[in-house]
Amino acid sequence: MHNRNTAPKRLERPASMSLTRTSSRIAALAILAGLLAGCGSKDKLATGSIPDDYRTRHPIVIAEGERVIDIPVASGDRRLTAGTRDVIRGFATEYRNASSGVIQIMLPRGSANSHAAQIVRKEIRRVLAASGVPPKRMIETSYEAPAPGDAAPIRLSYVAITAQTAPCGEWPEDLTLTMENRNYYNFGCASQSNLAAQIANPTDLIGPRQMSPVDAAQRGEVIDAWRDAAAD
């Protein structure tokens, strides 16, 4: 007769099956941990290295650049005006401070004032020479006027080392397609370009200048004034 109080026997699982399931669980946990790590916050160093600073995107560099000035000449002019002579003198002063190359005097060709430009060029050479530019560093060339009937200027130019930035006005990305809350690519380019134009001596960006000698007389007056104030 079957005894109802007898507990059923528990089936034992093979040891190999238990080890397989344990290994599967460990592997699943490892994969899940890797996925969660990928969704976590990025390293601060990696996030901080994104070039979001406009000074990094538009750096001021020292490069060779052309400095140009246009001298207006009317078709009936036979000499320069007083204001034009002052402009040429200022241009010559900048040339002597920034360059030791040549100055190009570019005359218009095929314009209504081409004959007047040929007459005025002699006075331009005299003003440049009087301002300290050696005549052997003046080179005369010509350029084709854009419109035959218009008055084209006489163009003075020289090449010098200048502080400058890359050209502004580039829009490589759509301003509306961003979720990173960063400023746009062209941001800060104009201010960097204006700052570079205000640098009188580009070599100041390379290193400091040599210190001027101490004024002994001025130093003595300062020390005497300090002693008199301390005595009072």
Backbone as a chain_set.jsonl record, in Angstrom:
{"seq": "MHNRNTAPKRLERPASMSLTRTSSRIAALAILAGLLAGCGSKDKLATGSIPDDYRTRHPIVIAEGERVIDIPVASGDRRLTAGTRDVIRGFATEYRNASSGVIQIMLPRGSANSHAAQIVRKEIRRVLAASGVPPKRMIETSYEAPAPGDAAPIRLSYVAITAQTAPCGEWPEDLTLTMENRNYYNFGCASQSNLAAQIANPTDLIGPRQMSPVDAAQRGEVIDAWRDAAAD", "coords": {"N": [[0.856, -1.197, 0.0], [0.452, 2.255, -0.823], [2.188, 4.846, 0.777], [0.942, 7.899, 1.706], [2.131, 9.99, 3.119], [4.724, 10.062, 2.534], [7.4, 11.999, 1.375], [8.003, 13.338, -1.876], [10.795, 12.48, -3.835], [13.527, 14.707, -4.471], [14.693, 15.816, -7.534], [17.965, 15.796, -8.548], [20.069, 18.221, -10.12], [22.286, 18.045, -12.796], [25.788, 18.687, -12.327], [27.223, 19.887, -14.374], [25.302, 21.275, -15.842], [24.564, 23.317, -14.062], [26.943, 24.794, -13.857], [27.111, 25.74, -16.467], [24.878, 27.447, -16.697], [25.563, 29.344, -14.759], [27.873, 30.473, -15.866], [26.732, 31.627, -18.124], [25.114, 33.574, -16.978], [27.055, 35.251, -15.823], [28.371, 36.14, -18.116], [26.271, 37.528, -19.335], [25.843, 39.572, -17.463], [28.288, 40.912, -17.693], [28.161, 41.892, -20.324], [25.943, 43.586, -20.069], [26.959, 45.436, -18.229], [28.948, 46.613, -19.799], [27.379, 47.871, -21.767], [25.974, 49.738, -20.208], [28.109, 51.279, -19.322], [28.876, 52.483, -21.681], [26.768, 54.231, -22.052], [27.163, 56.018, -20.061], [28.465, 59.072, -18.497], [30.872, 61.061, -20.241], [34.466, 61.225, -20.13], [35.905, 63.949, -18.373], [38.192, 65.156, -19.371], [38.203, 64.373, -22.055], [35.831, 65.575, -22.914], [36.39, 68.245, -22.424], [38.29, 68.752, -24.327], [37.119, 69.419, -26.706], [37.107, 71.68, -29.381], [35.72, 74.335, -28.581], [36.229, 76.926, -28.022], [36.449, 80.13, -29.356], [38.902, 81.313, -29.793], [40.534, 79.182, -30.227], [39.491, 78.073, -32.565], [39.82, 80.197, -34.342], [42.676, 81.172, -34.495], [45.213, 83.667, -33.866], [47.809, 84.2, -35.992], [51.214, 84.504, -37.111], [52.121, 85.574, -40.193], [53.009, 85.946, -43.669], [51.911, 88.823, -45.283], [50.145, 91.032, -47.518], [50.198, 94.502, -47.695], [48.174, 97.098, -48.638], [47.377, 100.156, -50.249], [45.192, 102.455, -51.756], [45.459, 105.12, -53.989], [43.507, 107.72, -54.855], [42.935, 109.137, -58.044], [41.962, 111.687, -60.132], [40.807, 112.244, -63.51], [41.612, 114.725, -64.386], [43.653, 115.532, -62.704], [46.809, 116.943, -61.826], [48.628, 117.015, -59.874], [49.269, 115.91, -56.488], [46.959, 116.1, -53.761], [47.027, 117.856, -50.564], [46.079, 116.276, -48.456], [46.301, 113.714, -49.58], [49.052, 113.474, -49.854], [49.8, 113.359, -47.159], [48.678, 110.903, -46.455], [50.254, 109.166, -47.984], [52.736, 109.597, -46.801], [52.266, 108.546, -44.24], [51.858, 105.864, -44.941], [54.397, 105.25, -45.908], [55.863, 105.462, -43.541], [54.836, 103.3, -42.05], [55.757, 101.274, -43.701], [58.569, 101.45, -43.407], [58.822, 100.661, -40.778], [57.911, 98.045, -40.782], [58.834, 96.5, -42.938], [61.467, 95.54, -45.193], [61.58, 95.219, -47.825], [60.458, 95.75, -51.164], [58.513, 98.463, -52.516], [55.655, 98.438, -54.384], [54.484, 100.339, -57.046], [51.646, 100.531, -58.552], [50.228, 101.248, -61.556], [47.231, 102.281, -63.212], [45.944, 100.856, -66.232], [44.474, 101.539, -69.315], [42.328, 103.009, -68.361], [40.188, 105.909, -67.729], [41.663, 107.81, -66.404], [44.301, 107.216, -66.824], [46.369, 108.682, -68.06], [46.637, 110.882, -66.327], [47.468, 109.497, -64.071], [50.016, 108.7, -64.814], [51.328, 111.123, -64.72], [51.083, 111.92, -62.028], [52.458, 109.956, -60.683], [55.171, 110.563, -60.518], [55.323, 112.512, -58.529], [54.459, 110.972, -56.411], [56.596, 109.221, -56.085], [58.531, 111.062, -55.255], [57.482, 111.903, -52.788], [57.553, 109.499, -51.343], [60.326, 109.028, -51.323], [61.197, 111.261, -49.862], [60.154, 110.545, -47.451], [61.791, 108.59, -46.508], [62.05, 106.223, -47.964], [64.099, 104.275, -49.928], [64.954, 105.039, -53.333], [65.683, 102.844, -54.933], [64.175, 100.788, -54.0], [61.675, 101.06, -54.988], [59.302, 99.94, -57.206], [57.804, 100.086, -60.317], [54.802, 99.062, -61.709], [52.046, 97.906, -63.756], [48.476, 97.584, -63.998], [45.487, 96.104, -65.273], [42.721, 98.105, -65.726], [39.551, 97.682, -64.141], [37.161, 98.664, -65.308], [36.932, 100.31, -68.345], [36.003, 102.982, -68.609], [35.979, 104.099, -66.078], [37.569, 105.811, -63.275], [40.515, 104.602, -62.154], [42.426, 103.738, -59.232], [45.801, 104.613, -58.151], [47.828, 102.136, -56.977], [49.526, 101.306, -54.07], [51.74, 99.018, -52.602], [53.192, 96.607, -50.369], [54.999, 93.798, -49.049], [54.895, 92.219, -45.937], [55.604, 90.858, -42.658], [52.857, 89.982, -40.83], [50.308, 90.016, -38.274], [47.604, 87.911, -38.347], [44.422, 86.355, -39.101], [42.588, 83.445, -40.233], [40.454, 83.7, -43.162], [37.241, 85.134, -42.543], [33.691, 84.348, -42.348], [32.963, 81.751, -42.995], [30.75, 79.036, -43.128], [30.448, 76.095, -42.264], [28.614, 74.349, -41.157], [25.149, 73.588, -40.53], [23.222, 75.883, -38.798], [20.897, 75.233, -37.469], [20.898, 72.534, -37.053], [21.883, 71.275, -34.562], [22.55, 69.958, -31.379], [24.211, 70.32, -29.331], [24.58, 72.669, -27.987], [26.554, 74.58, -28.516], [28.577, 77.4, -29.551], [28.389, 78.859, -32.851], [30.403, 78.106, -35.803], [31.628, 80.345, -37.061], [31.669, 82.177, -35.068], [33.207, 84.729, -33.215], [35.246, 85.192, -35.034], [35.453, 87.672, -36.36], [36.106, 89.464, -34.266], [38.586, 88.422, -33.485], [40.016, 88.887, -35.848], [39.971, 91.696, -35.952], [41.406, 92.247, -33.623], [43.908, 91.219, -34.329], [44.572, 93.008, -36.354], [45.133, 95.275, -34.901], [47.581, 94.9, -33.771], [50.624, 96.286, -33.575], [53.329, 95.536, -33.765], [54.087, 92.512, -34.888], [55.996, 90.722, -33.933], [55.905, 90.863, -31.215], [54.237, 88.881, -30.365], [55.798, 86.679, -30.426], [57.856, 86.859, -28.512], [59.015, 88.694, -25.59], [60.187, 92.109, -25.749], [63.519, 93.532, -25.565], [64.492, 94.888, -22.463], [64.522, 98.335, -21.683], [67.265, 100.494, -20.697], [67.785, 101.421, -17.232], [66.636, 104.487, -15.936], [68.74, 106.402, -14.3], [68.675, 108.931, -13.072], [65.922, 109.434, -12.72], [65.335, 107.3, -11.064], [66.791, 107.998, -8.787], [65.403, 110.311, -7.955], [62.934, 109.213, -7.25], [63.644, 107.554, -5.108], [64.625, 109.47, -3.283], [62.274, 110.928, -2.829], [60.751, 108.983, -1.594], [62.233, 108.55, 0.746], [62.027, 111.065, 1.974], [59.291, 111.123, 2.488], [59.085, 108.976, 4.24], [60.56, 109.935, 6.378], [59.004, 112.012, 7.333]], "CA": [[0.0, 0.0, 0.0], [1.299, 3.449, -0.989], [2.169, 5.773, 1.902], [0.744, 9.261, 1.21], [2.966, 10.939, 3.867], [6.113, 10.009, 2.08], [7.732, 13.164, 0.521], [8.618, 12.933, -3.15], [12.236, 12.691, -3.935], [13.948, 15.881, -5.271], [15.617, 15.453, -8.597], [19.219, 16.548, -8.512], [20.52, 18.702, -11.406], [23.697, 17.731, -13.064], [26.723, 19.775, -12.007], [27.638, 20.571, -15.606], [24.25, 22.213, -16.226], [24.643, 24.466, -13.16], [28.103, 25.606, -14.243], [26.813, 26.409, -17.742], [23.987, 28.571, -16.436], [26.315, 30.364, -14.017], [28.733, 31.166, -16.829], [25.876, 32.448, -18.979], [24.71, 34.756, -16.218], [28.221, 36.139, -15.693], [28.588, 36.766, -19.421], [25.202, 38.505, -19.555], [26.116, 40.728, -16.607], [29.425, 41.645, -18.254], [27.673, 42.63, -21.495], [25.09, 44.665, -19.585], [27.821, 46.463, -17.643], [29.592, 47.342, -20.895], [26.4, 48.762, -22.39], [25.721, 50.846, -19.294], [29.292, 52.15, -19.316], [28.851, 53.292, -22.905], [25.762, 55.278, -21.907], [27.53, 56.893, -18.967], [29.063, 60.367, -18.83], [32.213, 60.984, -20.808], [35.55, 61.738, -19.319], [35.975, 65.404, -18.421], [39.301, 65.557, -20.227], [37.791, 64.217, -23.45], [34.826, 66.587, -23.217], [37.014, 69.557, -22.425], [39.183, 68.932, -25.466], [36.364, 69.844, -27.886], [37.503, 73.068, -29.664], [34.56, 75.211, -28.529], [36.707, 78.281, -27.803], [36.659, 80.8, -30.646], [40.334, 81.588, -29.952], [41.129, 77.966, -30.775], [39.042, 77.921, -33.951], [40.33, 81.303, -35.158], [43.878, 81.664, -33.818], [46.009, 84.729, -34.477], [49.099, 83.641, -36.394], [52.136, 85.413, -37.791], [52.303, 85.099, -41.56], [53.324, 86.981, -44.652], [50.71, 89.439, -45.834], [50.325, 92.207, -48.372], [49.554, 95.727, -47.239], [47.82, 97.836, -49.852], [46.663, 101.42, -50.13], [44.792, 102.99, -53.057], [45.543, 106.57, -54.106], [42.553, 108.143, -55.895], [43.43, 110.122, -59.014], [40.959, 112.084, -61.116], [41.362, 112.336, -64.864], [42.184, 116.05, -64.601], [44.674, 115.855, -61.701], [48.187, 117.108, -62.25], [49.45, 116.897, -58.67], [48.585, 115.327, -55.343], [46.415, 117.014, -52.761], [47.755, 117.839, -49.293], [45.649, 115.103, -47.703], [46.851, 112.504, -50.193], [50.48, 113.402, -49.503], [49.891, 112.895, -45.765], [48.386, 109.464, -46.449], [51.429, 108.467, -48.525], [53.787, 109.663, -45.774], [51.94, 107.552, -43.216], [52.099, 104.534, -45.505], [55.85, 105.068, -45.946], [56.322, 105.221, -42.167], [54.509, 101.91, -41.729], [56.646, 100.407, -44.479], [59.909, 101.432, -42.808], [58.762, 99.945, -39.5], [57.454, 96.658, -40.913], [59.384, 95.756, -44.065], [62.712, 95.993, -45.827], [61.497, 94.807, -49.222], [60.186, 96.777, -52.163], [57.169, 99.022, -52.623], [55.152, 98.428, -55.753], [53.619, 101.434, -57.476], [50.876, 99.931, -59.644], [49.504, 102.272, -62.297], [46.136, 101.707, -64.01], [46.121, 100.847, -67.682], [43.208, 101.458, -70.025], [41.272, 103.74, -67.668], [40.045, 107.299, -68.144], [42.664, 108.63, -65.717], [45.631, 106.613, -66.97], [47.345, 109.728, -68.366], [46.865, 111.629, -65.09], [48.242, 108.645, -63.166], [51.411, 108.754, -65.244], [51.892, 112.399, -64.275], [51.102, 111.975, -60.564], [53.379, 108.943, -60.145], [56.46, 111.19, -60.215], [55.214, 113.14, -57.213], [54.377, 109.89, -55.423], [57.963, 108.764, -55.848], [59.233, 112.081, -54.478], [56.981, 111.864, -51.407], [58.094, 108.29, -50.719], [61.761, 109.225, -51.089], [61.348, 112.214, -48.767], [59.733, 109.873, -46.213], [62.794, 107.615, -46.101], [62.049, 105.01, -48.782], [65.127, 104.385, -50.97], [64.4, 104.915, -54.693], [65.934, 101.531, -55.515], [63.164, 99.853, -53.502], [60.395, 101.376, -55.618], [59.111, 99.233, -58.478], [56.587, 100.505, -61.001], [54.117, 98.064, -62.533], [50.732, 98.353, -64.223], [47.404, 96.595, -63.917], [44.371, 96.396, -66.161], [41.595, 98.711, -65.019], [38.362, 96.82, -64.251], [36.199, 99.262, -66.25], [37.698, 101.29, -69.129], [35.537, 104.354, -68.467], [36.057, 104.561, -64.696], [38.867, 106.258, -62.785], [41.128, 103.571, -61.309], [43.422, 104.35, -58.353], [47.189, 104.152, -58.116], [47.884, 101.207, -55.848], [50.822, 101.102, -53.428], [51.696, 97.786, -51.814], [54.433, 95.94, -49.975], [54.796, 92.539, -48.329], [55.51, 92.251, -44.611], [55.108, 89.894, -41.683], [51.721, 90.568, -40.132], [49.46, 89.154, -37.443], [46.344, 87.77, -39.065], [43.638, 85.142, -38.899], [42.023, 82.89, -41.462], [39.302, 84.492, -43.62], [35.976, 84.915, -41.853], [32.525, 84.141, -43.197], [32.775, 80.347, -43.354], [29.628, 78.401, -42.431], [30.495, 74.686, -42.68], [27.558, 73.558, -40.541], [23.822, 74.189, -40.442], [23.044, 76.394, -37.442], [19.711, 74.643, -36.846], [21.086, 71.098, -36.83], [22.834, 71.068, -33.48], [21.977, 69.705, -30.063], [25.327, 70.363, -28.395], [24.556, 73.958, -27.301], [27.839, 75.248, -28.709], [28.491, 78.533, -30.461], [28.576, 78.486, -34.248], [31.805, 78.053, -36.219], [32.15, 81.671, -37.401], [31.597, 83.024, -33.882], [34.479, 85.245, -32.723], [36.251, 85.38, -36.083], [35.617, 89.102, -36.633], [36.83, 90.09, -33.16], [39.975, 87.987, -33.572], [40.624, 89.581, -36.979], [40.188, 93.085, -35.55], [42.493, 92.266, -32.649], [45.158, 91.021, -35.061], [44.876, 94.229, -37.1], [45.596, 96.298, -33.969], [48.929, 94.577, -33.292], [51.57, 97.097, -34.343], [54.547, 94.759, -34.003], [53.728, 91.092, -34.738], [57.009, 89.961, -33.202], [55.57, 90.846, -29.79], [53.581, 87.605, -30.081], [56.827, 85.639, -30.328], [58.563, 86.985, -27.247], [59.101, 90.079, -25.111], [61.296, 92.924, -26.233], [64.585, 93.788, -24.61], [64.166, 95.97, -21.546], [65.315, 99.552, -21.836], [68.107, 100.731, -19.514], [67.166, 102.142, -16.126], [66.926, 105.915, -15.842], [69.331, 106.585, -12.974], [68.214, 110.19, -12.48], [64.549, 109.247, -12.271], [65.347, 106.388, -9.924], [67.249, 108.75, -7.623], [64.331, 111.182, -7.487], [61.911, 108.393, -6.596], [64.173, 107.112, -3.806], [64.657, 110.635, -2.392], [60.904, 111.245, -2.432], [60.308, 107.951, -0.647], [62.918, 108.796, 2.016], [61.441, 112.251, 2.603], [57.97, 110.765, 3.006], [59.266, 108.103, 5.401], [61.069, 110.732, 7.499], [57.888, 112.788, 7.879]], "C": [[0.878, 1.228, 0.0], [1.111, 4.39, 0.177], [2.077, 7.194, 1.372], [1.644, 10.27, 1.9], [4.411, 10.944, 3.405], [6.377, 11.143, 1.106], [8.37, 12.693, -0.756], [10.092, 13.268, -3.182], [12.542, 13.853, -4.867], [14.984, 15.44, -6.287], [16.839, 16.351, -8.545], [19.64, 16.909, -9.93], [21.978, 18.329, -11.603], [24.577, 18.936, -12.786], [27.123, 20.549, -13.235], [26.598, 21.586, -16.041], [24.295, 23.458, -15.354], [25.8, 25.372, -13.526], [27.833, 26.369, -15.53], [25.919, 27.614, -17.522], [24.692, 29.688, -15.672], [27.212, 31.165, -14.946], [27.921, 32.073, -17.737], [25.436, 33.713, -18.257], [25.859, 35.749, -16.077], [28.484, 36.869, -17.004], [27.531, 37.825, -19.704], [25.414, 39.752, -18.713], [27.27, 41.564, -17.144], [29.003, 42.471, -19.46], [26.813, 43.812, -21.065], [25.914, 45.795, -18.972], [28.531, 47.276, -18.716], [28.643, 48.304, -21.577], [26.1, 49.962, -21.51], [26.899, 51.802, -19.236], [29.336, 53.025, -20.55], [27.841, 54.417, -22.826], [26.109, 56.266, -20.809], [28.137, 58.19, -19.444], [30.49, 60.178, -19.318], [33.238, 61.549, -19.842], [35.624, 63.251, -19.461], [37.097, 65.882, -19.333], [38.914, 65.451, -21.691], [36.755, 65.26, -23.835], [35.444, 67.971, -23.289], [37.911, 69.805, -23.607], [38.448, 69.323, -26.737], [36.682, 71.308, -28.161], [36.296, 73.994, -29.733], [34.959, 76.662, -28.31], [36.989, 78.934, -29.155], [38.124, 81.15, -30.863], [41.084, 80.368, -30.463], [40.729, 77.758, -32.227], [39.63, 78.987, -34.869], [41.573, 81.892, -34.486], [44.538, 82.8, -34.597], [47.402, 84.177, -34.743], [49.917, 84.731, -37.066], [52.432, 84.836, -39.161], [52.634, 86.282, -42.46], [52.043, 87.505, -45.273], [51.041, 90.684, -46.632], [49.534, 93.38, -47.804], [49.392, 96.658, -48.437], [47.122, 99.131, -49.473], [46.395, 101.942, -51.534], [44.807, 104.515, -53.014], [44.573, 107.009, -55.204], [43.143, 109.255, -56.761], [42.307, 110.41, -59.999], [41.615, 112.26, -62.478], [41.988, 113.695, -65.145], [43.256, 116.428, -63.604], [46.047, 115.971, -62.341], [49.159, 117.063, -61.082], [48.6, 116.318, -57.543], [48.03, 116.417, -54.444], [47.208, 116.895, -51.463], [47.361, 116.621, -48.457], [46.202, 113.811, -48.263], [48.33, 112.358, -49.882], [50.664, 112.921, -48.065], [49.623, 111.395, -45.67], [49.59, 108.676, -46.947], [52.571, 108.491, -47.513], [53.515, 108.648, -44.662], [52.172, 106.134, -43.693], [53.59, 104.236, -45.565], [56.412, 104.807, -44.551], [56.022, 103.791, -41.734], [55.422, 100.943, -42.477], [58.024, 100.321, -43.826], [59.931, 100.679, -41.485], [58.488, 98.455, -39.658], [58.163, 95.861, -41.985], [60.695, 96.373, -44.52], [62.742, 95.579, -47.294], [61.244, 95.986, -50.141], [58.745, 97.256, -52.035], [56.78, 99.03, -54.093], [54.227, 99.621, -55.979], [52.887, 100.938, -58.717], [49.986, 100.989, -60.282], [48.396, 101.629, -63.124], [46.419, 101.83, -65.505], [44.756, 100.675, -68.343], [42.059, 102.175, -69.358], [41.229, 105.184, -68.15], [41.101, 108.195, -67.525], [44.072, 108.077, -65.864], [46.696, 107.661, -67.268], [47.658, 110.553, -67.121], [47.679, 110.807, -64.097], [49.717, 108.643, -63.535], [52.081, 110.048, -64.796], [52.07, 112.418, -62.757], [52.124, 111.005, -59.979], [54.732, 109.542, -59.789], [56.435, 111.853, -58.846], [55.11, 112.087, -56.115], [55.767, 109.368, -55.094], [58.731, 109.778, -55.007], [58.782, 112.072, -53.019], [57.516, 110.639, -50.675], [59.574, 108.448, -50.406], [61.998, 110.198, -49.944], [60.957, 111.606, -47.424], [60.676, 108.762, -45.798], [62.804, 106.325, -46.874], [63.109, 105.161, -49.872], [64.521, 104.22, -52.363], [64.613, 103.535, -55.31], [64.942, 100.478, -55.03], [61.77, 100.162, -54.044], [60.34, 100.702, -56.984], [57.774, 99.662, -59.068], [56.068, 99.368, -61.878], [52.775, 98.647, -62.97], [49.725, 97.22, -64.061], [46.251, 97.047, -64.806], [43.199, 96.938, -65.349], [40.35, 97.848, -65.187], [37.339, 97.337, -65.244], [36.919, 100.357, -67.024], [37.274, 102.73, -68.89], [35.671, 104.915, -67.073], [37.471, 105.008, -64.353], [39.407, 105.217, -61.815], [42.221, 104.206, -60.453], [44.832, 103.859, -58.655], [47.353, 103.332, -56.844], [49.322, 101.06, -55.367], [50.724, 99.863, -52.547], [53.104, 97.335, -51.471], [54.068, 94.714, -49.153], [55.554, 92.609, -47.009], [54.921, 91.14, -43.759], [54.021, 90.571, -40.856], [51.045, 89.526, -39.252], [48.083, 89.097, -38.089], [45.661, 86.468, -38.676], [43.182, 84.61, -40.253], [40.817, 83.728, -41.891], [38.022, 84.118, -42.878], [34.855, 84.684, -42.867], [32.329, 82.713, -43.652], [31.669, 79.746, -42.48], [29.586, 76.926, -42.826], [29.357, 73.844, -42.139], [26.248, 74.341, -40.561], [23.578, 74.615, -38.998], [21.866, 75.747, -36.726], [19.882, 73.168, -36.515], [22.167, 70.878, -35.783], [22.076, 70.873, -32.179], [23.043, 69.786, -28.982], [25.422, 71.683, -27.645], [25.924, 74.637, -27.345], [27.655, 76.44, -29.64], [28.854, 78.099, -31.878], [30.03, 78.692, -34.665], [32.381, 79.443, -36.453], [32.148, 82.62, -36.213], [32.998, 83.442, -33.436], [35.521, 85.517, -33.783], [36.506, 86.863, -36.335], [36.395, 89.793, -35.524], [38.294, 89.677, -33.152], [40.699, 88.701, -34.717], [40.896, 91.045, -36.65], [41.317, 93.202, -34.539], [43.842, 92.089, -33.331], [45.556, 92.277, -35.826], [45.405, 95.334, -36.197], [47.006, 96.043, -33.451], [49.938, 95.315, -34.158], [52.816, 96.308, -34.709], [54.226, 93.282, -33.808], [54.753, 90.277, -33.968], [56.768, 89.977, -31.693], [54.855, 89.561, -29.397], [54.582, 86.473, -29.929], [57.515, 85.676, -28.974], [58.641, 88.438, -26.837], [60.301, 90.803, -25.697], [62.357, 93.075, -25.147], [64.228, 94.994, -23.75], [65.089, 97.156, -21.786], [66.15, 99.777, -20.579], [67.387, 101.577, -18.474], [67.596, 103.602, -16.156], [67.431, 106.203, -14.433], [68.829, 107.855, -12.305], [66.793, 110.06, -11.943], [64.485, 108.32, -11.07], [65.791, 107.109, -8.665], [66.174, 109.666, -7.07], [63.248, 110.398, -6.758], [62.381, 107.953, -5.214], [64.209, 108.271, -2.817], [63.256, 111.004, -1.917], [60.382, 110.234, -1.424], [60.956, 108.162, 0.721], [62.331, 110.001, 2.731], [60.072, 111.942, 3.194], [58.082, 109.879, 4.234], [59.748, 108.89, 6.611], [59.965, 111.556, 8.137], [56.961, 111.904, 8.709]], "O": [[1.896, 1.287, 0.691], [-0.024, 4.706, 0.534], [2.98, 7.666, 0.683], [1.909, 11.326, 1.326], [5.216, 11.759, 3.857], [5.67, 11.263, 0.105], [9.18, 11.767, -0.749], [10.538, 14.255, -2.596], [11.918, 13.993, -5.919], [15.986, 14.8, -5.968], [16.705, 17.574, -8.5], [19.595, 16.077, -10.836], [22.775, 18.312, -10.665], [24.159, 20.076, -12.987], [27.343, 21.757, -13.154], [26.95, 22.648, -16.554], [24.084, 24.56, -15.86], [25.658, 26.594, -13.509], [28.268, 27.51, -15.68], [26.16, 28.681, -18.085], [24.433, 30.864, -15.926], [27.304, 32.387, -14.831], [28.367, 33.166, -18.085], [25.39, 34.791, -18.849], [25.654, 36.957, -16.198], [28.781, 38.063, -17.01], [27.837, 38.889, -20.242], [25.194, 40.867, -19.186], [27.237, 42.792, -17.061], [29.429, 43.616, -19.611], [26.928, 44.906, -21.618], [25.606, 46.971, -19.169], [28.701, 48.487, -18.57], [29.029, 49.418, -21.93], [25.984, 51.083, -22.006], [26.708, 53.012, -19.112], [29.778, 54.172, -20.488], [28.025, 55.455, -23.462], [25.408, 57.265, -20.643], [28.309, 58.4, -20.645], [31.211, 59.279, -18.883], [32.914, 62.248, -18.882], [35.426, 63.779, -20.555], [36.959, 66.908, -19.998], [39.25, 66.326, -22.489], [36.783, 65.779, -24.951], [35.057, 68.782, -24.13], [38.268, 70.951, -23.878], [39.091, 69.543, -27.763], [36.543, 72.127, -27.252], [35.887, 74.397, -30.822], [34.11, 77.548, -28.403], [37.681, 78.362, -29.997], [38.556, 81.273, -32.009], [42.15, 80.5, -31.064], [41.543, 77.313, -33.036], [39.907, 78.718, -36.037], [41.518, 83.005, -33.961], [44.432, 82.88, -35.821], [48.091, 83.739, -33.822], [49.384, 85.74, -37.528], [52.942, 83.721, -39.27], [52.548, 87.444, -42.062], [51.197, 86.736, -45.73], [52.086, 91.306, -46.441], [48.354, 93.255, -47.477], [50.351, 96.959, -49.148], [46.372, 99.188, -48.499], [47.266, 101.88, -52.402], [44.236, 105.125, -52.11], [44.796, 106.697, -56.374], [43.768, 110.189, -56.259], [41.767, 109.498, -60.625], [42.833, 112.407, -62.577], [42.814, 113.813, -66.049], [43.741, 117.559, -63.645], [46.405, 115.224, -63.252], [50.375, 117.071, -61.278], [47.375, 116.248, -57.639], [48.57, 117.521, -54.38], [47.972, 115.946, -51.282], [48.215, 116.003, -47.821], [46.54, 112.902, -47.504], [48.814, 111.247, -49.67], [51.586, 112.155, -47.784], [50.271, 110.696, -44.89], [49.913, 107.627, -46.39], [53.297, 107.506, -47.381], [54.432, 107.971, -44.2], [52.635, 105.289, -42.927], [54.011, 103.109, -45.305], [57.34, 104.013, -44.397], [56.866, 103.141, -41.117], [55.811, 99.908, -41.936], [58.584, 99.231, -43.706], [60.961, 100.117, -41.113], [58.801, 97.675, -38.759], [58.103, 94.632, -41.953], [60.987, 97.542, -44.272], [63.797, 95.585, -47.928], [61.754, 97.085, -49.919], [57.879, 96.551, -51.518], [57.499, 99.568, -54.936], [53.308, 99.871, -55.198], [53.452, 100.927, -59.811], [49.105, 101.552, -59.633], [48.591, 100.548, -63.68], [47.048, 102.783, -65.965], [43.984, 99.787, -67.982], [40.909, 101.974, -69.748], [42.111, 105.632, -68.883], [41.407, 109.25, -68.081], [44.955, 108.443, -65.088], [47.82, 107.546, -66.778], [48.817, 110.89, -66.879], [48.495, 111.361, -63.36], [50.576, 108.591, -62.655], [53.281, 110.059, -64.521], [53.095, 112.882, -62.258], [52.606, 111.227, -58.868], [55.379, 109.078, -58.85], [57.404, 111.769, -58.091], [55.618, 112.288, -55.012], [56.071, 109.103, -53.931], [59.506, 109.39, -54.133], [59.604, 112.217, -52.114], [57.893, 110.733, -49.507], [60.027, 108.044, -49.336], [62.903, 109.99, -49.136], [61.38, 112.093, -46.376], [60.399, 108.053, -44.83], [63.508, 105.394, -46.483], [63.026, 106.094, -50.671], [63.665, 103.358, -52.563], [63.805, 103.099, -56.129], [64.878, 99.386, -55.595], [60.788, 99.572, -53.593], [61.233, 100.881, -57.813], [56.741, 99.608, -58.4], [56.805, 98.794, -62.68], [52.423, 99.762, -62.585], [50.093, 96.047, -63.997], [46.075, 98.241, -65.053], [42.743, 96.301, -64.399], [40.114, 97.328, -66.278], [36.711, 96.55, -65.952], [37.475, 101.264, -66.404], [38.114, 103.627, -68.962], [35.493, 106.119, -66.89], [38.438, 104.649, -65.026], [38.812, 104.98, -60.764], [42.887, 105.134, -60.913], [45.031, 102.841, -59.317], [47.043, 103.808, -55.752], [50.22, 100.733, -56.142], [49.741, 99.681, -51.829], [54.068, 97.633, -52.177], [52.959, 94.611, -48.628], [56.717, 93.012, -46.972], [53.886, 90.56, -44.088], [54.253, 91.62, -40.254], [51.192, 88.322, -39.457], [47.471, 90.133, -38.346], [46.242, 85.607, -38.016], [43.372, 85.254, -41.285], [40.216, 84.402, -41.055], [37.757, 82.944, -42.62], [35.051, 84.808, -44.076], [31.595, 82.475, -44.611], [31.654, 79.923, -41.262], [28.758, 76.544, -43.653], [29.147, 72.726, -42.612], [26.234, 75.571, -40.602], [23.711, 73.807, -38.079], [21.837, 75.716, -35.496], [19.081, 72.611, -35.764], [23.24, 70.357, -36.087], [21.08, 71.548, -31.918], [22.813, 69.37, -27.847], [26.258, 71.817, -26.752], [26.391, 75.193, -26.351], [26.703, 76.491, -30.419], [29.541, 77.096, -32.075], [30.795, 79.365, -33.974], [33.525, 79.697, -36.076], [32.585, 83.764, -36.343], [33.881, 82.595, -33.296], [36.594, 86.029, -33.462], [37.655, 87.27, -36.507], [37.258, 90.625, -35.805], [39.161, 90.494, -32.842], [41.862, 89.078, -34.575], [41.939, 91.58, -37.027], [42.1, 94.151, -34.589], [44.816, 92.74, -32.954], [46.743, 92.584, -35.939], [46.068, 96.25, -36.684], [47.569, 96.891, -32.758], [50.09, 95.007, -35.34], [53.305, 96.399, -35.835], [54.103, 92.833, -32.668], [54.411, 89.238, -33.402], [57.368, 89.184, -30.968], [54.86, 89.186, -28.225], [54.258, 85.425, -29.369], [57.731, 84.632, -28.356], [58.365, 89.326, -27.643], [61.294, 90.188, -26.087], [62.119, 92.785, -23.974], [63.723, 95.998, -24.253], [66.28, 96.995, -22.056], [65.783, 99.301, -19.505], [66.49, 102.354, -18.801], [68.767, 103.914, -16.374], [66.648, 106.244, -13.484], [68.583, 107.862, -11.099], [66.496, 110.521, -10.842], [63.679, 108.525, -10.163], [65.242, 106.872, -7.589], [66.036, 109.795, -5.853], [62.706, 110.869, -5.759], [61.607, 107.975, -4.257], [63.869, 108.098, -1.647], [63.061, 111.351, -0.753], [59.65, 110.593, -0.502], [60.303, 107.973, 1.747], [62.153, 109.978, 3.949], [59.727, 112.435, 4.268], [57.286, 109.998, 5.165], [59.395, 108.564, 7.745], [59.978, 111.78, 9.347], [55.966, 112.388, 9.248]]}, "num_chains": 1, "name": "protein.A"}
